[in-house]
């Protein structure tokens, strides 16, 4: 059994071409290795890391197969937050079709990861949880240390969806304290 799953934040930033206050998604470069396959590195893709963190926190309690969410686990971008209401606890972050995906399956006390090329790794759930939550905590700290966000009122989808994003985030994160 190959137990390798690495998820490293290489860089973290707001988009250069917009004011920090209105960029609702954190962006960055990641290093992700599953088994012997590096699926993302500094030369691969800029990622909407805030969506990645949310999506990976969901996988702490459920399996994931490509297409289960509105974007990939490593989505290139996120334009709008889609939720039924501000109090919702499930949000889809809508973006372009570019990104990187893999499958996540819970097996007893382990988590099996399968890349799009078929490379497999299986790691202990506790280790997986520590990797995911450590990553999510870095993203949340980045938001907390940044300027407060301004959700543009003319984008009704984000007026509803952005608070719902943080409701879901906080609900998921509090389950694993």
C-alpha positions in Angstrom: 0.0 0.0 0.0 1.4 3.4 -1.0 0.7 5.8 1.9 1.9 9.0 0.2 -0.4 12.0 0.2 1.3 15.4 0.2 -0.5 18.7 0.1 1.7 21.8 0.5 0.9 25.4 0.1 3.6 26.9 -2.1 2.2 30.4 -2.4 -0.9 32.3 -1.2 -2.3 35.6 -2.6 -5.1 37.7 -3.8 -5.3 38.4 -7.5 -3.0 41.3 -8.6 -5.5 42.9 -10.9 -8.2 43.5 -8.3 -8.5 45.1 -4.9 -7.9 42.7 -2.1 -11.2 43.7 -0.4 -13.3 42.5 -3.4 -11.4 39.3 -4.2 -13.5 36.8 -2.3 -11.4 33.7 -3.2 -7.8 33.1 -2.0 -5.5 31.9 -4.7 -2.2 30.1 -4.7 0.2 27.4 -6.0 0.1 24.0 -4.5 2.2 20.9 -4.4 0.1 17.7 -4.4 1.5 14.2 -4.6 -0.6 11.1 -4.5 1.3 7.9 -4.4 4.3 8.3 -6.7 2.4 10.9 -8.9 2.9 14.6 -8.6 -0.5 16.0 -9.8 0.2 19.6 -9.1 3.4 21.7 -8.5 4.6 25.3 -9.0 4.5 24.9 -12.8 1.1 23.3 -13.1 -1.8 25.5 -12.2 -2.9 28.5 -10.1 -5.6 27.3 -7.8 -8.5 28.8 -5.9 -7.2 27.4 -2.6 -10.2 28.6 -0.5 -12.5 26.3 -2.6 -9.9 23.5 -2.3 -9.9 23.8 1.4 -13.7 23.8 1.7 -14.0 20.8 -0.7 -11.3 18.8 1.1 -13.0 19.4 4.5 -16.1 17.9 3.0 -14.2 14.8 2.2 -13.5 14.2 5.9 -17.0 12.8 6.2 -17.9 11.8 2.7 -16.4 10.1 -0.4 -15.7 12.3 -3.5 -15.8 11.4 -7.2 -15.0 13.8 -10.0 -18.0 16.0 -10.7 -19.6 15.7 -7.2 -19.2 19.5 -6.7 -19.5 22.4 -9.1 -15.7 22.5 -9.6 -12.7 20.2 -9.2 -10.9 19.7 -5.9 -8.2 22.0 -7.3 -10.2 24.5 -9.3 -8.5 27.0 -11.4 -10.9 29.8 -10.5 -14.1 30.6 -8.7 -16.3 33.5 -9.8 -19.5 33.1 -7.8 -20.7 31.4 -4.7 -24.0 29.5 -5.2 -26.2 28.8 -2.1 -29.9 28.8 -1.4 -29.6 31.4 1.4 -27.1 33.1 3.6 -27.6 30.5 6.3 -27.1 27.6 4.0 -24.4 25.1 4.9 -23.6 23.8 1.4 -22.0 26.1 -1.2 -20.9 25.6 -4.7 -18.1 27.8 -6.0 -18.7 28.3 -9.7 -15.7 28.8 -12.0 -14.2 27.6 -15.2 -13.9 23.9 -16.2 -10.1 23.9 -15.7 -8.7 22.2 -12.7 -7.4 18.9 -11.3 -9.5 16.2 -9.7 -9.1 12.9 -8.0 -11.3 10.4 -6.2 -11.5 10.0 -2.4 -13.0 6.9 -0.9 -13.2 6.1 2.8 -12.2 2.5 3.6 -12.5 1.5 7.3 -10.0 3.7 9.1 -8.2 4.8 5.9 -8.8 7.1 3.0 -8.0 5.9 -0.6 -7.0 8.5 -3.1 -7.1 7.7 -6.8 -5.7 10.2 -9.4 -7.2 10.8 -12.9 -4.4 8.6 -14.2 -5.2 5.8 -11.9 -2.4 6.2 -9.3 -3.6 5.0 -5.9 -2.6 5.8 -2.3 -4.2 4.8 0.9 -3.5 6.7 4.1 -4.8 6.5 7.7 -7.8 8.8 8.2 -6.1 10.5 11.2 -3.2 11.5 9.0 -5.5 12.6 6.1 -7.5 14.7 8.6 -4.4 16.4 9.9 -3.2 17.3 6.4 -6.6 18.7 5.3 -7.3 20.7 8.5 -3.7 22.0 8.6 -4.2 23.3 5.0 -7.6 24.8 5.8 -6.3 26.5 8.9 -3.5 28.2 6.8 -6.2 29.5 4.4 -8.4 30.8 7.2 -5.4 32.6 8.8 -4.7 34.3 5.5 -8.3 35.6 5.4 -8.1 36.7 9.0 -4.9 38.6 8.4 -6.2 40.3 5.3 -8.4 43.3 4.8 -12.1 42.7 5.4 -14.0 41.5 2.3 -16.5 43.7 0.5 -19.2 41.7 -1.3 -20.4 43.8 -4.2 -24.2 44.3 -3.8 -24.9 44.0 -7.5 -23.8 40.4 -7.4 -26.8 38.9 -5.6 -25.3 35.4 -5.9 -22.3 36.4 -3.8 -24.3 38.5 -1.4 -26.1 35.2 -0.5 -23.3 32.7 -1.2 -20.2 34.3 0.4 -21.7 34.3 4.0 -23.0 30.8 3.3 -19.4 29.7 2.3 -18.2 30.8 5.7 -21.2 29.1 7.4 -20.3 25.8 5.8 -16.6 26.3 6.4 -17.1 27.0 10.1 -19.6 24.1 10.5 -17.1 21.7 8.9 -14.1 23.0 10.8 -15.9 22.9 14.1 -16.7 19.2 13.7 -13.0 18.4 13.8 -11.6 20.5 16.6 
